[in-house]
């Protein structure tokens, strides 16, 4: 069982979340050729080890999170809001605590 430390709700069971996909993908522009979109959507590396993923806290705060998780051990190394503005707020607060 994976336990995910939600920055808004605290540590929760993974059953409260849905997996959103690889968070490291850079998608092409909306008017890019369909071949670029095909490659971005369907051609993925099967990473063995740490990778960035998006998860949606469906049965909690309903926020999208970016989670760095080891695909072999399921260890979670970091969790942050997917929204860059919310991430910046969390970073500002952690610096103020020091």
C-alpha positions as a Markdown table, in Angstrom:
| # | Residue | x | y | z |
|---|---|---|---|---|
| 1 | Unk | 0.0 | 0.0 | 0.0 |
| 2 | Unk | 1.3 | 3.5 | -0.9 |
| 3 | Unk | 0.8 | 6.3 | 1.6 |
| 4 | Unk | 0.8 | 9.7 | 0.0 |
| 5 | Unk | 1.7 | 12.8 | 2.2 |
| 6 | Unk | -0.8 | 15.3 | 0.8 |
| 7 | Unk | 0.5 | 18.9 | 1.6 |
| 8 | Unk | -3.2 | 19.9 | 2.2 |
| 9 | Unk | -4.7 | 16.9 | 4.0 |
| 10 | Unk | -1.8 | 15.0 | 5.5 |
| 11 | Unk | -0.8 | 11.4 | 4.8 |
| 12 | Unk | -3.5 | 9.4 | 3.1 |
| 13 | Unk | -3.9 | 6.0 | 1.5 |
| 14 | Unk | -3.3 | 5.9 | -2.2 |
| 15 | Unk | -7.0 | 4.7 | -2.7 |
| 16 | Unk | -8.0 | 8.4 | -2.2 |
| 17 | Unk | -6.0 | 9.4 | -5.3 |
| 18 | Unk | -6.1 | 8.7 | -9.0 |
| 19 | Unk | -2.9 | 8.5 | -11.1 |
| 20 | Unk | -2.7 | 11.2 | -13.6 |
| 21 | Unk | 0.4 | 10.2 | -15.6 |
| 22 | Unk | 4.0 | 11.2 | -16.2 |
| 23 | Unk | 4.6 | 14.7 | -14.9 |
| 24 | Unk | 7.9 | 15.2 | -16.8 |
| 25 | Unk | 6.3 | 15.3 | -20.2 |
| 26 | Unk | 6.4 | 18.5 | -22.2 |
| 27 | Unk | 3.5 | 18.6 | -24.5 |
| 28 | Unk | 3.7 | 20.3 | -27.9 |
| 29 | Unk | 1.8 | 23.5 | -28.9 |
| 30 | Unk | -1.8 | 23.0 | -29.7 |
| 31 | Unk | -1.2 | 23.7 | -33.4 |
| 32 | Unk | 1.8 | 21.3 | -33.6 |
| 33 | Unk | 1.7 | 18.5 | -36.2 |
| 34 | Unk | -0.2 | 15.4 | -35.2 |
| 35 | Unk | 3.1 | 13.4 | -35.2 |
| 36 | Unk | 4.4 | 15.5 | -32.4 |
| 37 | Unk | 1.2 | 14.9 | -30.4 |
| 38 | Unk | 1.4 | 11.2 | -31.1 |
| 39 | Unk | 4.9 | 10.9 | -29.8 |
| 40 | Unk | 4.1 | 13.0 | -26.7 |
| 41 | Unk | 1.0 | 11.0 | -25.8 |
| 42 | Unk | 2.0 | 7.4 | -26.8 |
| 43 | Unk | 5.8 | 7.1 | -26.8 |
| 44 | Unk | 7.0 | 6.9 | -23.2 |
| 45 | Unk | 10.0 | 5.5 | -21.3 |
| 46 | Unk | 9.2 | 2.8 | -18.8 |
| 47 | Unk | 11.3 | 4.3 | -16.0 |
| 48 | Unk | 12.8 | 2.0 | -13.4 |
| 49 | Unk | 13.5 | 4.2 | -10.4 |
| 50 | Unk | 12.5 | 7.7 | -9.4 |
| 51 | Unk | 10.1 | 9.5 | -11.7 |
| 52 | Unk | 7.7 | 12.5 | -11.5 |
| 53 | Unk | 4.0 | 11.7 | -11.6 |
| 54 | Unk | 0.8 | 13.6 | -11.3 |
| 55 | Unk | -1.9 | 12.4 | -8.9 |
| 56 | Unk | -5.3 | 13.8 | -8.2 |
| 57 | Unk | -6.6 | 13.8 | -4.6 |
| 58 | Unk | -10.1 | 12.9 | -5.6 |
| 59 | Unk | -11.4 | 11.8 | -2.2 |
| 60 | Unk | -9.8 | 14.6 | -0.3 |
| 61 | Unk | -8.8 | 18.2 | -1.2 |
| 62 | Unk | -9.3 | 17.5 | -4.9 |
| 63 | Unk | -5.9 | 19.1 | -5.7 |
| 64 | Unk | -3.5 | 17.9 | -8.4 |
| 65 | Unk | -0.1 | 17.0 | -7.0 |
| 66 | Unk | 3.3 | 16.3 | -8.5 |
| 67 | Unk | 4.9 | 13.3 | -6.7 |
| 68 | Unk | 8.4 | 12.0 | -7.1 |
| 69 | Unk | 8.1 | 8.3 | -6.6 |
| 70 | Unk | 10.5 | 5.4 | -7.0 |
| 71 | Unk | 8.7 | 2.9 | -9.3 |
| 72 | Unk | 10.6 | -0.1 | -7.9 |
| 73 | Unk | 10.1 | 0.5 | -4.1 |
| 74 | Unk | 7.1 | 3.0 | -4.2 |
| 75 | Unk | 9.1 | 5.3 | -1.9 |
| 76 | Unk | 7.8 | 8.8 | -2.2 |
| 77 | Unk | 10.6 | 11.4 | -2.2 |
| 78 | Unk | 8.7 | 14.6 | -2.6 |
| 79 | Unk | 5.2 | 15.9 | -3.0 |
| 80 | Unk | 4.2 | 19.4 | -4.2 |
| 81 | Unk | 1.1 | 21.1 | -5.7 |
| 82 | Unk | 0.9 | 20.8 | -9.5 |
| 83 | Unk | -0.1 | 24.4 | -9.8 |
| 84 | Unk | 3.1 | 26.4 | -9.9 |
| 85 | Unk | 1.6 | 29.3 | -8.0 |
| 86 | Unk | 0.6 | 27.1 | -5.1 |
| 87 | Unk | 4.0 | 25.4 | -5.2 |
| 88 | Unk | 5.7 | 28.8 | -4.9 |
| 89 | Unk | 3.5 | 29.6 | -1.8 |
| 90 | Unk | 4.7 | 26.4 | -0.1 |
| 91 | Unk | 8.3 | 27.1 | -1.0 |
| 92 | Unk | 8.0 | 30.7 | 0.4 |
| 93 | Unk | 6.4 | 29.3 | 3.7 |
| 94 | Unk | 9.2 | 26.7 | 4.1 |
| 95 | Unk | 11.9 | 29.4 | 3.8 |
| 96 | Unk | 10.1 | 31.6 | 6.3 |
| 97 | Unk | 10.0 | 28.7 | 8.8 |
| 98 | Unk | 13.8 | 28.4 | 8.8 |
